[in-house]
Amino acid sequence: MRLLAATPCAALLIAGCGPSGPKFQNADITGAGYARELSLTDHTGKRRTLADFRGKALVVFFGYLHCPDICPTTLAHLKSVIEQLGDDGKRVQVLFVTVDPQRDTPQLLAQYVPAFHADFLGLYGDMKQTARVAKEFKVFYQKVPGSRPDNYSVDHTAGIYVFDPKGRVRLLVKQGHVDTFATEIRILLSGG
């Protein structure tokens, strides 16, 4: 009888030895060897790095201001997520990194990005800085010619990177997989 009574306890102990931690529905990239460095200027003229946002959950999204659909839709969704978080939303920083530094001037970023939420920051760099950050985050972007030289579009990766308050990259949220976003940010804010 003792052996049978001990078996469920042993099973529970063994189960407790497995990997622990939160289970995310978005891609868990904890420990990734990329998305570790970012050094660009925000739309107020201040130089920013990832370390500037320690203590907050950090959401990094790459796009461009002339984007007809994905970028504004994503920024509007991120605003909604911040609102869903209530007071916890104050512990989240959203960064919009332009992949079109040729057209996306600091002045335009300062008008566009905070129009979605006053605390959102638009980041920019010159062509080399943009390429370096995009490479570090494994973000693809490429200019697609339009009818005129100034009327082009930019194909780009549409993933959202999420960092925990300790500054570790944790999640990659793909376009269309944002249903559980607020819940997963709340997990990261609670130390998960």
Contact map, one row per residue, 1 for C-alpha under 8 A:
111110000000000000000000000000000000000000000000000000000000000000000000000000000000000000000000000000000000000000000000000000000000000000000000000000000000000000000000000000000000000000000000
111111000000000000000000000000000000000000000000000000000000000000000000000000000000000000000000000000000000000000000000000000000000000000000000000000000000000000000000000000000000000000000000
111111100000000000000000000000000000000000000000000000000000000000000000000000000000000000000000000000000000000000000000000000000000000000000000000000000000000000000000000000000000000000000000
111111110000000000000000000000000000000000000000000000000000000000000000000000000000000000000000000000000000000000000000000000000000000000000000000000000000000000000000000000000000000000000000
111111111000000000000000000000000000000000000000000000000000000000000000000000000000000000000000000000000000000000000000000000000000000000000000000000000000000000000000000000000000000000000000
011111111100000000000000000000000000000000000000000000000000000000000000000000000000000000000000000000000000000000000000000000000000000000000000000000000000000000000000000000000000000000000000
001111111110000000000000000000000000000000000000000000000000000000000000000000000000000000000000000000000000000000000000000000000000000000000000000000000000000000000000000000000000000000000000
000111111111000000000000000000000000000000000000000000000000000000000000000000000000000000000000000000000000000000000000000000000000000000000000000000000000000000000000000000000000000000000000
000011111111100000000000000000000000000000000000000000000000000000000000000000000000000000000000000000000000000000000000000000000000000000000000000000000000000000000000000000000000000000000000
000001111111110000000000000000000000000000000000000000000000000000000000000000000000000000000000000000000000000000000000000000000000000000000000000000000000000000000000000000000000000000000000
000000111111111000000000000000000000000000000000000000000000000000000000000000000000000000000000000000000000000000000000000000000000000000000000000000000000000000000000000000000000000000000000
000000011111111100000000000000000000000000000000000000000000000000000000000000000000000000000000000000000000000000000000000000000000000000000000000000000000000000000000000000000000000000000000
000000001111111110000000000000000000000000000000000000000000000000000000000000000000000000000000000000000000000000000000000000000000000000000000000000000000000000000000000000000000000000000000
000000000111111111000000000000000000000000000000000000000000000000000000000000000000000000000000000000000000000000000000000000000000000000000000000000000000000000000000000000000000000000000000
000000000011111111000000000000000000000000000000000000000000000000000000000000000000000000000000000000000000000000000000000000000000000000000000000000000000000000000000000000000000000000000000
000000000001111111010000000000000000000000000000000000000000000000000000000000000000000000000000000000000000000000000000000000000000000000000000000000000000000000000000000000000000000000000000
000000000000111111110000000000000000000000000000000000000000000000000000000000000000000000000000000000000000000000000000000000000000000000000000000000000000000000000000000000000000000000000000
000000000000011111110000000000000000000000000000000000000000000000000000000000000000000000000000000000000000000000000000000000000000000000000000000000000000000000000000000000000000000000000000
000000000000000011111000000000000000000000000000000000000000000000000000000000000000000000000000000000000000000000000000000000000000000000000000000000000000000000000000000000000000000000000000
000000000000000111111100000000000000000000000000000000000000000000000000000000000000000000000000000000000000000000000000000000000000000000000000000000000000000000000000000000000000000000000000
000000000000000000111110000000000000000000000000000000000000000000000000000000000000000000000000000000000000000000000000000000000000000000000000000000000000000000000000000000000000000000000001
000000000000000000011111000000000000000000000000000000000000000000000000000000000000000000000000000000000000000000000000000000000000000000000000000000000000000000000000000000000000000000100001
000000000000000000001111100000000000000000000000000000000000000000000000000000000000000000000000000000000000000000000000000000000000000000000000000000000000000000000000000000000000000000000000
000000000000000000000111111100000000000000000000000000000000000000000000000000000000000000000000000000000000000000000000000000000000000000000000000000000000000000000000000000000000000100000000
000000000000000000000011111000000000000000000000000000000000000000000000000000000000000000000000000000000000000000000000000000000000000000000000000000000000000000000000000000000001000000000000
000000000000000000000001111100000000000000000000000000000000000000000000000000000000000000000000000000000000000000000000000000000000000000000000000000000000000000000000001111001101000000000000
000000000000000000000001111110000000000000000000000000000000000000000000000000000000000000000000000000000000000000000000000000000000000000000000000000000000000000000000001110000000000000000000
000000000000000000000001011111000000000000000000000000000000000000000000000000000000000000000000000000000000000000000000000000000000000000000000000000000000000000000000011100000000000000000000
000000000000000000000000001111110000000000000000000000000000000000000000000000000000000000000000000000000000000000000000000000000000000000000000000000000000000000000000111100000000000000000000
000000000000000000000000000111110000000000000000000000000000000000000000000000000000000000000000000000000000000000000000000000000000000000000000000000000000000000000001111000000000000000000000
000000000000000000000000000011111000000000000000000000000000000000000000000000000000000000000000000000000000000000000000000000000000000000000000000000000000000000000001110000000000000000000000
000000000000000000000000000011111110000000000000000000000000000000000000000000000000000000000000000000000000000000000000000000000000000000000000000000000000000000000000100000000000000000000000
000000000000000000000000000000111111000000000000000000000000000000000000000000000000000000000000000000000000000000000000000000000000000000000000000000000000000000000000000000000000000000000000
000000000000000000000000000000011111100000000000000000000000000000000000000000000000000000000000000000000000000000000000000000000000000111000000000000000000000000000000000000000000000000000000
000000000000000000000000000000011111110000000000000000000000000000000000000000000000000000000000000000000000000000000000000000000000000111000000000000000000000000000000100000000000000000000000
000000000000000000000000000000001111110000000000010000000000000000000000000000000000000000000000000000000000000000000000000000000000000110000000000000000000000000000001100000000000000000000000
000000000000000000000000000000000111111000000000110000000000000000000000000000000000000000000000000000000000000000000000000000000000100100000000000000000000000000000000000000000000000000000000
000000000000000000000000000000000011111100000001110000000000000000000000000000000000000000000000000000000000000000000000000000000000100100000000000000000000000000000000000000000000000000000000
000000000000000000000000000000000000111110000011110000000000000000000000000000000000000000000000000000000000000000000000000000001000100000000000000000000000000000000000000000000000000000000000
000000000000000000000000000000000000011111000011100000000000000000000000000000000000000000000000000000000000000000000000001110001000000000000000000000000000000000000000000000000000000000000000
000000000000000000000000000000000000001111111111000000000000000000000000000000000000000000000000000000000000000000000000001110000000000000000000000000000000000000000000000000000000000000000000
000000000000000000000000000000000000000111111111000000000000000000000000000000000000000000000000000000000100000000000000111100000000000000000000000000000000000000000000000000000000000000000000
000000000000000000000000000000000000000011111100000000000000000000000000000000000000000000000000000000000110110000000000111100000000000000000000000000000000000000000000000000000000000000000000
000000000000000000000000000000000000000011111100000000000000000000000000000000000000000000000000000000000100010000000000000000000000000000000000000000000000000000000000000000000000000000000000
000000000000000000000000000000000000000011111110000000000000000000000000000000000000000000000000000000000100000000000000000000000000000000000000000000000000000000000000000000000000000000000000
000000000000000000000000000000000000000011111111000000000000000000000000000000000000000000000000000000000000000000000000000000000000000000000000000000000000000000000000000000000000000000000000
000000000000000000000000000000000000001111001111100000000000000000000000000000000000000000000000000000000000000000000000000000000000000000000000000000000000000000000000000000000000000000000000
000000000000000000000000000000000000011111000111110100000000000000000000000000000000000000000000000000000000000000000000000000000000000000000000000000000000000000000000000000000000000000000000
000000000000000000000000000000000000111100000011111110000000000000000000000000000000000000000000000000000000000000000000000000000000000000000000000000000000000000000000000000000000000000000000
000000000000000000000000000000000001111000000001111111000000000000000000000000000000000000000000000000000000000000000000000000000000000000000000000000000000000000000010000000000000000000000000
000000000000000000000000000000000000000000000000111111000000000000000000000000000000000000000000000000000000000000000000000000000000000000000000000000000000000000000010000000000000000000000000
000000000000000000000000000000000000000000000001111111000000000000000000000000000000000000000000000000000000000000000000000000000000000000000000000000000000000000000000000000000000000000000000
000000000000000000000000000000000000000000000000111111111100000000000000000000000000000000001000000000000000000000000000000000000000000000000000000000000000000000001010000000000000000000000000
000000000000000000000000000000000000000000000000011111111000000000000000000000000000000000000000000000000000000000000000000000000000000000000000000000000000000000001110000000000000000000000000
000000000000000000000000000000000000000000000000000011111000000000000000000000000000000000100000000000000000000000000000000000000000000000000000000000000000000000011110000000000000000000000000
000000000000000000000000000000000000000000000000000011111100000000000000000000000000000000111000000000000000000000000000000000000000000000000000000000000000000000011100000000000000000000001000
000000000000000000000000000000000000000000000000000011111110000000000000000000000000000000111000000000000000000000000000000000000000000000000000000000000000000001111010000000000000000010011000
000000000000000000000000000000000000000000000000000010011111000000000000000000000000000000011110000000000000000000000000000000000000000000000000000000000000000011111010000000000000000000000000
000000000000000000000000000000000000000000000000000000001111100000000000000000000000000000011110000000000000000000000000000000000000000000000000000000000000000111100000000000000000000000000000
000000000000000000000000000000000000000000000000000000000111110000000000000000000000000000000111100000000000000000000000000000000000000000000000000000000000000111000000000000000000000000000000
000000000000000000000000000000000000000000000000000000000011111000000000000000000000000000000111100000000000000000000000000000000000000000000000000000000000011110000000000000000000000000000000
000000000000000000000000000000000000000000000000000000000001111100000000000000000000000000000001111000000000000000000000000000000000000000100000000000000001111100000000000000000000000000000000
000000000000000000000000000000000000000000000000000000000000111110100010000000000000000000000001111100000000000000000000000000000000000000000000000000000001010000000000000000000000000000000000
000000000000000000000000000000000000000000000000000000000000011111100010000000000000000000000000111100010000000000000000000000000000000000000000000000000100000000000000000000000000000000000000
000000000000000000000000000000000000000000000000000000000000001111100010000000000000000000000000010100010000100100000000000000000000000000000000000000000000000000000000000000000000000000000000
000000000000000000000000000000000000000000000000000000000000000111110000000000000000000000000000000000000000000000000000000000000000000000000000000000001000000000000000000000000000000000000000
000000000000000000000000000000000000000000000000000000000000001111111111000000000000000000000000000000000000000000000000000000000000000000000000000000001100000000000000000000000000000000000000
000000000000000000000000000000000000000000000000000000000000000001111111000000000000000000000000000000000000000000000000000000000000000000000000000000000000000000000000000000000000000000000000
000000000000000000000000000000000000000000000000000000000000000000111111100000000000000000000000000000000000000000000000000000000000000000000000000000000000000000000000000000000000000000000000
000000000000000000000000000000000000000000000000000000000000000000111111110000000000000000000000000000000000000000000000000000000000000000000000000000000000010000000000000000000000000000000000
000000000000000000000000000000000000000000000000000000000000001110111111111000000000000000000000000000000000000000000000000000000000000000000000000000000000000000000000000000000000000000000000
000000000000000000000000000000000000000000000000000000000000000000111111111100000000000000000000000000000000000000000000000000000000000000000000000000000000000000000000000000000000000000000000
000000000000000000000000000000000000000000000000000000000000000000001111111110000000000000000000000000000000000000000000000000000000000000000000000000000000000000000000000000000000000000000000
000000000000000000000000000000000000000000000000000000000000000000000111111111000000000000000000000000000000000000000000000000000000000000000000000000000000000000000000000000000000000000000000
000000000000000000000000000000000000000000000000000000000000000000000011111111100000000000000000000000000000000000010000000000000000000000000000000000000000000000000000000000000000000000000000
000000000000000000000000000000000000000000000000000000000000000000000001111111110000000000000000000000000000000000010000000000000000000000000000000000000000000000000000000000000000000000000000
000000000000000000000000000000000000000000000000000000000000000000000000111111111000000000000000000000000000000000000000000000000000000000000000000000000000000000000000000000000000000000000000
000000000000000000000000000000000000000000000000000000000000000000000000011111111100000000000100000000000000000000000000000000000000000000000000000000000000000000000000000000000000000000000000
000000000000000000000000000000000000000000000000000000000000000000000000001111111110000000000000000000000000000000011000000000000000000000000000000000000000000000000000000000000000000000000000
000000000000000000000000000000000000000000000000000000000000000000000000000111111111000000000000000000000000000000000000000000000000000000000000000000000000000000000000000000000000000000000000
000000000000000000000000000000000000000000000000000000000000000000000000000011111111100010000000000000000000000000000000000000000000000000000000000000000000000000000000000000000000110000000000
000000000000000000000000000000000000000000000000000000000000000000000000000001111111110111010000000000000000000000000000000000000000000000000000000000000000000000000000000000000000010000000000
000000000000000000000000000000000000000000000000000000000000000000000000000000111111110010000000000000000000000000000000000000000000000000000000000000000000000000000000000000000000000000000000
000000000000000000000000000000000000000000000000000000000000000000000000000000011111110010000000000000000000000000000000000000000000000000000000000000000000000000000000000000000000010000000000
000000000000000000000000000000000000000000000000000000000000000000000000000000001111111110000000000000000000000000000000000000000000000000000000000000000000000000000000000000000000010001000000
000000000000000000000000000000000000000000000000000000000000000000000000000000000111111111000000000000000000000000000000000000000000000000000000000000000000000000000000000000000000000000000000
000000000000000000000000000000000000000000000000000000000000000000000000000000000000111111100000000000000000000000000000000000000000000000000000000000000000000000000000000000000000000000000000
000000000000000000000000000000000000000000000000000000000000000000000000000000000100111111110000000000000000000000000000000000000000000000000000000000000000000000000000000000000000000001001000
000000000000000000000000000000000000000000000000000000000000000000000000000000001111111111110000000000000000000000000000000000000000000000000000000000000000000000000000000000000000000000000000
000000000000000000000000000000000000000000000000000000000000000000000000000000000100011111111000000000000000000000000000000000000000000000000000000000000000000000000000000000000000000000000000
000000000000000000000000000000000000000000000000000000111000000000000000000000000000001111111000000000000000000000000000000000000000000000000000000000000000000000000000000000000000000000001000
000000000000000000000000000000000000000000000000000000011110000000000000000000000100000111111100000000000000000000000000000000000000000000000000000000000000000000000000000000000000000000000000
000000000000000000000000000000000000000000000000000010011110000000000000000000000000000001111110000000000000000000000011100000000000000000000000000000000000000000000000000000000000000000000000
000000000000000000000000000000000000000000000000000000000111100000000000000001000000000000011111000000000000000000000011100000000000000000000000000000000000000000000000000000000000000000000000
000000000000000000000000000000000000000000000000000000000111100000000000000000000000000000001111100000000000000000000001111000000000000000000000000000000000000000000000000000000000000000000000
000000000000000000000000000000000000000000000000000000000001111000000000000000000000000000000111110000000000000010000001111000000000000000000000000000000000000000000000000000000000000000000000
000000000000000000000000000000000000000000000000000000000001111100000000000000000000000000000011111000000000000000000000011100000000000000000000000000000000000000000000000000000000000000000000
000000000000000000000000000000000000000000000000000000000000011110000000000000000000000000000001111110010000000000000000011100000100000000000000000000000000000000000000000000000000000000000000
000000000000000000000000000000000000000000000000000000000000011100000000000000000000000000000000111110000000000000000000000100000100010000001000000000000101000000000000000000000000000000000000
000000000000000000000000000000000000000000000000000000000000001110000000000000000000000000000000011111110000000000000000000000000000000000000000000000000100000000000000000000000000000000000000
000000000000000000000000000000000000000000000000000000000000000000000000000000000000000000000000011111111000000000000000000111100100000000000000000000000000000000000000000000000000000000000000
000000000000000000000000000000000000000000000000000000000000000000000000000000000000000000000000000111111000000000000000000000100000000000000000000000000000000000000000000000000000000000000000
000000000000000000000000000000000000000000000000000000000000000000000000000000000000000000000000000111111000000000000000000000000000000000000000000000000000000000000000000000000000000000000000
000000000000000000000000000000000000000000000000000000000000000110000000000000000000000000000000010111111101100000000000000100000000000000000000000000000000000000000000000000000000000000000000
000000000000000000000000000000000000000000000000000000000000000000000000000000000000000000000000000011111111100000000000000100000000000000000000000000000000000000000000000000000000000000000000
000000000000000000000000000000000000000001111000000000000000000000000000000000000000000000000000000000011111110000000000010100000000000000000000000000000000000000000000000000000000000000000000
000000000000000000000000000000000000000000100000000000000000000000000000000000000000000000000000000000001111111000000000000000000000000000000000000000000000000000000000000000000000000000000000
000000000000000000000000000000000000000000000000000000000000000000000000000000000000000000000000000000011111111100000000000000000000000000000000000000000000000000000000000000000000000000000000
000000000000000000000000000000000000000000100000000000000000000010000000000000000000000000000000000000011111111110000000011000000000000000000000000000000000000000000000000000000000000000000000
000000000000000000000000000000000000000000110000000000000000000000000000000000000000000000000000000000000111111111000000110000000000000000000000000000000000000000000000000000000000000000000000
000000000000000000000000000000000000000000000000000000000000000000000000000000000000000000000000000000000011111111100000000000000000000000000000000000000000000000000000000000000000000000000000
000000000000000000000000000000000000000000000000000000000000000010000000000000000000000000000000000000000001111111110000000000000000000000000000000000000000000000000000000000000000000000000000
000000000000000000000000000000000000000000000000000000000000000000000000000000000000000000000001000000000000111111111001110000000000000000000000000000000000000000000000000000000000000000000000
000000000000000000000000000000000000000000000000000000000000000000000000000000000000000000000000000000000000011111111111100000000000000000000000000000000000000000000000000000000000000000000000
000000000000000000000000000000000000000000000000000000000000000000000000000000000000000000000000000000000000001111111100000000000000000000000000000000000000000000000000000000000000000000000000
000000000000000000000000000000000000000000000000000000000000000000000000001100100000000000000000000000000000000111111101000000000000000000000000000000000000000000000000000000000000000000000000
000000000000000000000000000000000000000000000000000000000000000000000000000000100000000000000000000000000000000011111111000000000000000000000000000000000000000000000000000000000000000000000000
000000000000000000000000000000000000000000000000000000000000000000000000000000000000000000000000000000000000000001111111000000000000000000000000000000000000000000000000000000000000000000000000
000000000000000000000000000000000000000000000000000000000000000000000000000000000000000000001100000000000000000001001111100000000000000000000000000000000000000000000000000000000000000000000000
000000000000000000000000000000000000000000000000000000000000000000000000000000000000000000001111000000000000000011011111110000000000000000000000000000000000000000000000000000000000000000000000
000000000000000000000000000000000000000001100000000000000000000000000000000000000000000000001111000000000000010011000011111000000000000000000000000000000000000000000000000000000000000000000000
000000000000000000000000000000000000000001100000000000000000000000000000000000000000000000000011110000000100110010000001111100000000000000000000000000000000000000000000000000000000000000000000
000000000000000000000000000000000000000111100000000000000000000000000000000000000000000000000011110000000000100000000000111110000000000000000000000000000000000000000000000000000000000000000000
000000000000000000000000000000000000000111100000000000000000000000000000000000000000000000000000111010011100000000000000011111000100000000000000000000000000000000000000000000000000000000000000
000000000000000000000000000000000000000110000000000000000000000000000000000000000000000000000000000010000000000000000000001111111100000000000000000000000000000000000000000000000000000000000000
000000000000000000000000000000000000000000000000000000000000000000000000000000000000000000000000000010000000000000000000000111111100000000000000000000000000000000000000000000000000000000000000
000000000000000000000000000000000000000000000000000000000000000000000000000000000000000000000000000011000000000000000000000011111110000000000000000000000000000000000000000000000000000000000000
000000000000000000000000000000000000000000000000000000000000000000000000000000000000000000000000000000000000000000000000000011111111000000000000000000000000000000000000000000000000000000000000
000000000000000000000000000000000000001100000000000000000000000000000000000000000000000000000000000000000000000000000000000011111111100000000000000000000000000000000000000000000000000000000000
000000000000000000000000000000000000000000000000000000000000000000000000000000000000000000000000011010000000000000000000000111111111110000000000000000000000000000000000000000000000000000000000
000000000000000000000000000000000000000000000000000000000000000000000000000000000000000000000000000000000000000000000000000000111111111000000000000000000000000000000000000000000000000000000000
000000000000000000000000000000000000000000000000000000000000000000000000000000000000000000000000000000000000000000000000000000011111111100000000000000000000000000000000000000000000000000000000
000000000000000000000000000000000000111000000000000000000000000000000000000000000000000000000000000000000000000000000000000000001111111110000000000000000000000000000000000000000000000000000000
000000000000000000000000000000000000000000000000000000000000000000000000000000000000000000000000001000000000000000000000000000000111111111110000000000000000000000000000000000000000000000000000
000000000000000000000000000000000000000000000000000000000000000000000000000000000000000000000000000000000000000000000000000000000011111111110000000000000000000000000000000000000000000000000000
000000000000000000000000000000000111110000000000000000000000000000000000000000000000000000000000000000000000000000000000000000000001111111100000000000000000000000000000000000000000000000000000
000000000000000000000000000000000111000000000000000000000000000000000000000000000000000000000000000000000000000000000000000000000000111111100000000000000000000000000000000000000000000000000000
000000000000000000000000000000000110000000000000000000000000000000000000000000000000000000000000000000000000000000000000000000000000011111110000000000000000000000000000000000000000000000000000
000000000000000000000000000000000000000000000000000000000000010000000000000000000000000000000000000000000000000000000000000000000000011111111000000000000001100000000000000000000000000000000000
000000000000000000000000000000000000000000000000000000000000000000000000000000000000000000000000000000000000000000000000000000000000011001111100000000000011100000000000000000000000000000000000
000000000000000000000000000000000000000000000000000000000000000000000000000000000000000000000000001000000000000000000000000000000000000000111110000000000111100000000000000000000000000000000000
000000000000000000000000000000000000000000000000000000000000000000000000000000000000000000000000000000000000000000000000000000000000000000011111000000000111000000000000000000000000000000000000
000000000000000000000000000000000000000000000000000000000000000000000000000000000000000000000000000000000000000000000000000000000000000000001111100000011110000000000000000000000000000000000000
000000000000000000000000000000000000000000000000000000000000000000000000000000000000000000000000000000000000000000000000000000000000000000000111110000011110000000000000000000000000000000000000
000000000000000000000000000000000000000000000000000000000000000000000000000000000000000000000000000000000000000000000000000000000000000000000011111110111000000000000000000000000000000000000000
000000000000000000000000000000000000000000000000000000000000000000000000000000000000000000000000000000000000000000000000000000000000000000000001111111111000000000000000000000000000000000000000
000000000000000000000000000000000000000000000000000000000000000000000000000000000000000000000000000000000000000000000000000000000000000000000000111110110000000000000000000000000000000000000000
000000000000000000000000000000000000000000000000000000000000000000000000000000000000000000000000000000000000000000000000000000000000000000000000111111110000000000000000000000000000000000000000
000000000000000000000000000000000000000000000000000000000000000000000000000000000000000000000000000000000000000000000000000000000000000000000000111111110000000000000000000000000000000000000000
000000000000000000000000000000000000000000000000000000000000000000000000000000000000000000000000000000000000000000000000000000000000000000000000010111110000000000000000000000000000000000000000
000000000000000000000000000000000000000000000000000000000000000000000000000000000000000000000000000000000000000000000000000000000000000000000000111111111000000000000000000000000000000000000000
000000000000000000000000000000000000000000000000000000000000000000000000000000000000000000000000000000000000000000000000000000000000000000000011111111111100000000000000000000000000000000000000
000000000000000000000000000000000000000000000000000000000000000001100000000000000000000000000000000000000000000000000000000000000000000000000011110000111110000000000000000000000000000000000000
000000000000000000000000000000000000000000000000000000000000000100100000000000000000000000000000001100000000000000000000000000000000000000001111000000011111000000000000000000000000000000000000
000000000000000000000000000000000000000000000000000000000000000000000000000000000000000000000000000000000000000000000000000000000000000000011111000000001111100000000000000000000000000000000000
000000000000000000000000000000000000000000000000000000000000011000000000000000000000000000000000001000000000000000000000000000000000000000111100000000000111110000000000000000000000000000000000
000000000000000000000000000000000000000000000000000000000000010000000000000000000000000000000000000000000000000000000000000000000000000000111000000000000011111000000000000000000000000000000000
000000000000000000000000000000000000000000000000000000000000111000000100000000000000000000000000000000000000000000000000000000000000000000000000000000000001111100000000000001100000000000000000
000000000000000000000000000000000000000000000000000000000000110000000000000000000000000000000000000000000000000000000000000000000000000000000000000000000000111110000000000111100000000000000000
000000000000000000000000000000000000000000000000000000000011110000000000000000000000000000000000000000000000000000000000000000000000000000000000000000000000011111000000001111100000000000000000
000000000000000000000000000000000000000000000000000000000111100000000000000000000000000000000000000000000000000000000000000000000000000000000000000000000000001111100000111110000000000000000000
000000000000000000000000000000000000000000000000000000001111000000000000000000000000000000000000000000000000000000000000000000000000000000000000000000000000000111110000111110000000000010000000
000000000000000000000000000000000000000000000000000000001110000000000000000000000000000000000000000000000000000000000000000000000000000000000000000000000000000011111111111000000000000000000000
000000000000000000000000000000000000000000000000000000111100000000000000000000000000000000000000000000000000000000000000000000000000000000000000000000000000000001111111110000000000000000011010
000000000000000000000000000000000000000000000000000011111100000000000000000000000000000000000000000000000000000000000000000000000000000000000000000000000000000000111111000000000000000000011010
000000000000000000000000000000000000000000000000000001110000000000000000000000000000000000000000000000000000000000000000000000000000000000000000000000000000000000111111000000000000000000000000
000000000000000000000000000000000000000000000000011011101100000000000000000000000000000000000000000000000000000000000000000000000000000000000000000000000000000000111111100000000000000000000000
000000000000000000000000000001100001000000000000000000000000000000000000000000000000000000000000000000000000000000000000000000000000000000000000000000000000000000111111110000000000000000000000
000000000000000000000000000011110011000000000000000000000000000000000000000000000000000000000000000000000000000000000000000000000000000000000000000000000000000011110011111000000000000000000000
000000000000000000000000000111100000000000000000000000000000000000000000000000000000000000000000000000000000000000000000000000000000000000000000000000000000000011110001111100000000000000000000
000000000000000000000000011111000000000000000000000000000000000000000000000000000000000000000000000000000000000000000000000000000000000000000000000000000000000111100000111110000000000000000000
000000000000000000000000011110000000000000000000000000000000000000000000000000000000000000000000000000000000000000000000000000000000000000000000000000000000001111000000011111000000000000000000
000000000000000000000000011000000000000000000000000000000000000000000000000000000000000000000000000000000000000000000000000000000000000000000000000000000000001111000000001111101100000000000000
000000000000000000000000010000000000000000000000000000000000000000000000000000000000000000000000000000000000000000000000000000000000000000000000000000000000011100000000000111111100000000000000
000000000000000000000000000000000000000000000000000000000000000000000000000000000000000000000000000000000000000000000000000000000000000000000000000000000000011100000000000011111100000000000000
000000000000000000000000000000000000000000000000000000000000000000000000000000000000000000000000000000000000000000000000000000000000000000000000000000000000000000000000000001111110000000000000
000000000000000000000000010000000000000000000000000000000000000000000000000000000000000000000000000000000000000000000000000000000000000000000000000000000000000000000000000011111111100000000000
000000000000000000000000010000000000000000000000000000000000000000000000000000000000000000000000000000000000000000000000000000000000000000000000000000000000000000000000000011111111100000000000
000000000000000000000000000000000000000000000000000000000000000000000000000000000000000000000000000000000000000000000000000000000000000000000000000000000000000000000000000000011111110000000000
000000000000000000000000110000000000000000000000000000000000000000000000000000000000000000000000000000000000000000000000000000000000000000000000000000000000000000000000000000001111111100000000
000000000000000000000000000000000000000000000000000000000000000000000000000000001000000000000000000000000000000000000000000000000000000000000000000000000000000000000000000000001111111110000000
000000000000000000000000000000000000000000000000000000000000000000000000000000001101100000000000000000000000000000000000000000000000000000000000000000000000000000000000000000000011111111000000
000000000000000000000000000000000000000000000000000000000000000000000000000000000000000000000000000000000000000000000000000000000000000000000000000000000000000000000000000000000001111111100000
000000000000000000000001000000000000000000000000000000000000000000000000000000000000000000000000000000000000000000000000000000000000000000000000000000000000000000000000000000000001111111110000
000000000000000000000000000000000000000000000000000000001000000000000000000000000000000000000000000000000000000000000000000000000000000000000000000000000000000001000000000000000000111111111000
000000000000000000000000000000000000000000000000000000000000000000000000000000000000100100000000000000000000000000000000000000000000000000000000000000000000000000000000000000000000011111111100
000000000000000000000100000000000000000000000000000000000000000000000000000000000000000000000000000000000000000000000000000000000000000000000000000000000000000000000000000000000000001111111111
000000000000000000000000000000000000000000000000000000001000000000000000000000000000000000000000000000000000000000000000000000000000000000000000000000000000000000011000000000000000000111111111
000000000000000000000000000000000000000000000000000000011000000000000000000000000000000100100000000000000000000000000000000000000000000000000000000000000000000000011000000000000000000011111111
000000000000000000000000000000000000000000000000000000000000000000000000000000000000000000000000000000000000000000000000000000000000000000000000000000000000000000000000000000000000000001111111
000000000000000000000000000000000000000000000000000000000000000000000000000000000000000000000000000000000000000000000000000000000000000000000000000000000000000000011000000000000000000000111111
000000000000000000001100000000000000000000000000000000000000000000000000000000000000000000000000000000000000000000000000000000000000000000000000000000000000000000000000000000000000000000111111
